Amino acid sequence: MVKNYKKVSSLLKKSFVFVFAFVLLFEIVPFRSIIIGLLMFAEENNILLGIKIAHISEMYVLFKKIALIYLLLCIISFFIISFYLKVRNYHNNPKHYILNTFEESLTKYIRDKPNGKGYLVTGEWGSGKTYIVTEYFNKFYSFSKKPIYRISCFGLDSRELILNEIKNQIEINDESFLNWIQYIPAIGKPLYGILKDSYSLNSIPKGSILIFDDFERITSLGISNNRKDAMYEKDRSILRNRGYSRTTQIKEFEDINDEFIKIEKAFKRYSKENEITSIMHNLQKYNIATGLINELIENYSLKVIILCNVDILGYDYVDKVFRGKLDCITYNKSIDVSSIESIFNSSFKNLIFKNKEIENFVLLVNNKIINDFNELWILSGRSNLRQAKSIVQAYLDTVNIISAKISLTENYLISLFYSIYTVKVLRDENNLKHLEHFLVGGNLSFFLELYEKKDLYELLISSKHIDSLKWTGISIAGFWILNTKKPDNIDNLIQYYKNYEYYDLELALLQRNYNLVSEKLLIEHVLHAMYVESEESRKRPEKRNIQLDEFIRKARINIRSFLENSHDDEVLMEEKVRNLLCKVHKTASRFDELWYKAIYEYSKVESVIEENGFYILEDYNRFVQNIKNTEEQSKITN
C-alpha cells in the first residue's frame, strides 16, 4: 500500500508539472507570437497540408480546457492523498497499539522534547538491530510526513564524508515545491540545478530523525584491542636443552640466543606500538563521527538513532562515549526468534529470480523453513548468527541457481536447506568424513545415524520436517559452503533424488520397524540394522531383538543382490567383493564369519587386495585362508 500511494503521488506530481508547463508556456506572449509566426509561414507555404490556423487554434483551446480540467483533478487528488495520509497516520499512531519494551522506549524518545540524548541500539552481528528499527518505522511512520534520514556509516571515516552522505539524503527526501521544477520537460533538470540551494545541516527540518546504521563499520578494523594476532612469537623449542650439560654448551650458541632475545623484544615492541597507533587512528575516526552526532543532537535538536555492533567497538568505548558523552538511551538487541527471520528477509531481498512465480513460491517455502529452523537454532545452543547467515545465503543462492534449470517442489527446497545445514555444521565440527557416501534422495536422518553423526542426528529430530528430509547430494548441498565447483550434472542429481525408491524403507528402519521392510535392500540398510543391533546389545546384552536378527539373517541369504548391485558387468567379482567390504568398514560395522561365508560361497573370491587400516579386508582373507586350510587338511585326512 505504501509503495502504491508513493507511485501514484509521484506520477501525479510529474504529470501536473508537465501539463502546467504546457498551459503556462502558451500564455507567454513572446513565445506565443513566435509560434503564431511559424504557423503563418507554414500555412503560406502549404506546409500544413491544408490545415488552417483557425483549426489549430480551436484544437489548442480544446486541449487547454482538458489540461485545466486535469490540473484541477490533480489538485483535488493531492488533497485526497493528503487527507488519506493523515487518516492512515492517525490510525498508525503508536498510542493505538500495545507496544513491546523496545517500541515503547523508542516512541517515548521520539515524542519527548529534545533533551540532548541519543538512542543507541546495540547487539551482535545478525541479531536483528536494523530489522527491528526498520519494522518500527514501517509500522508507525509509513504515512507520516516526519522526515527520516537513514545513513549507512560504512566507510564514512571522516566528517566530510558523513556530511556529504547526510546532504545526499536530505536532497533525496526533499519534497519542497522547488523540487518540482526538475519535472519540467527539457529545461527542468538544468533549471533545478541553478535554482536549488546547497544543502547543509541547516536544511534539516526540526524534529527530523537520523538513523546511523552500521556505526561500527566506519572503519573495517574497529577499536577493540582483544586481537591475538601478534607479529612475533618466540618458538620455545629453539635451543632447548637436548641432554647437554651446561658445561658443554658452546659460547657461540649463547650469543645467538641473546641476539634472538633482542630480536624478539624488538618485534614485540614494534607490534605493540603498531597496534596502539592503529587503535588510536581508528579511535580518532569514531570520535569525529560521535562529535558530529553530538552536534546534531545538541545544536540542531534532532533525534538520532545509532545502530552498532558492540563486540567490534568494545564495551568500554560504548560506555564512555555513547552512555557518557552522548548520554544515549540504550537498547540491547539479543538473539531471538526474529533474528533468523531478519537474516532470511534481508538475504532474500538481494536476489533476483528467473520470474515472479518462482520468487513467490520460494518465499512461501521460506516462511515454513523459518518457523522450523528458528526452534532448531535455539535448541542447538548456537549464538553466532554469521553461521546462520552463511547457511541461509548458501541455500538462497543455490535455489536461485538451480531454479533456472529445474522445477522446484516444497519437499526438495526444505530438504536442500537442511542438507546445506548438515554440511555447514559438520564442516565446522571438522566431521565431513563419509558425506560422499550418503545416497542422493536417501533419508537424511537414516544416513546420519548410519555414519554416526549422532549430535546432528539428535538435533534434527526436533525439526517438524524430520520424516520428509532427504539428502540432496554433497555436490549440490556443499559447493557453496565448501567453495567447490558448481555441479554440472544438476539435472541428473535431481533425477536421482526423485527416483530414489528406498526412502519409506529407511524411515521404517529408523523407527525400528523390521516387519514392513521390503526384500529389495541396499547394503546400507543392512549395515544400519547391524549398527542398531550393536547398540542394543551394548545397552541390553541379555535381550535380543528377534525381528532384527531375522532381518539380518534374510539379508545375509540375499548376498547376491548386494554384490551385483553395481549393474556393471565389466567389474570383476574380486573388485565387487572388495568394494562391499570397504563400504562396511567405512560405517564402522563388522561382519561376522557367517557374512564372510555367504560372500565366499557366492563369489568364490579367495583374496582381496589389502589396504592399511582396513581390518575387514584382512579378516576376510584370513577367513577364506582358514577355510582353504581346513579343506586341504580334510583331503589329506581322507
Order of alpha helices (4+ residues) and beta strands (2+ residues): alpha-alpha-alpha-alpha-beta-alpha-beta-alpha-alpha-beta-alpha-beta-alpha-beta-alpha-alpha-alpha-alpha-alpha-alpha-alpha-alpha-alpha-alpha-alpha-alpha-alpha-alpha-alpha
